């Protein structure tokens, strides 16, 4: 069994990180999904809650490798 992950820069902080492309939290920018790293999600969620917004949900596998056949 083989595993894979996607690596790109976080839309918010621009730091490269790896993630599961089906589970990573993201936002839409010009119709494209842009991934957000875990550090940024942890920083953004309290601010969203303060403003009465729902926090971004983070799947437990969001920042883990994905089985190759799931790509």
Secondary structure, DSSP 4 states (H G I P E B T S, - for coil): --EE-EEEE-TTT--EEEE-TTTS-EEEETTEEEE--HHHHHHHHHHHHHTTPPPPP--TTTTS-EEGGG-
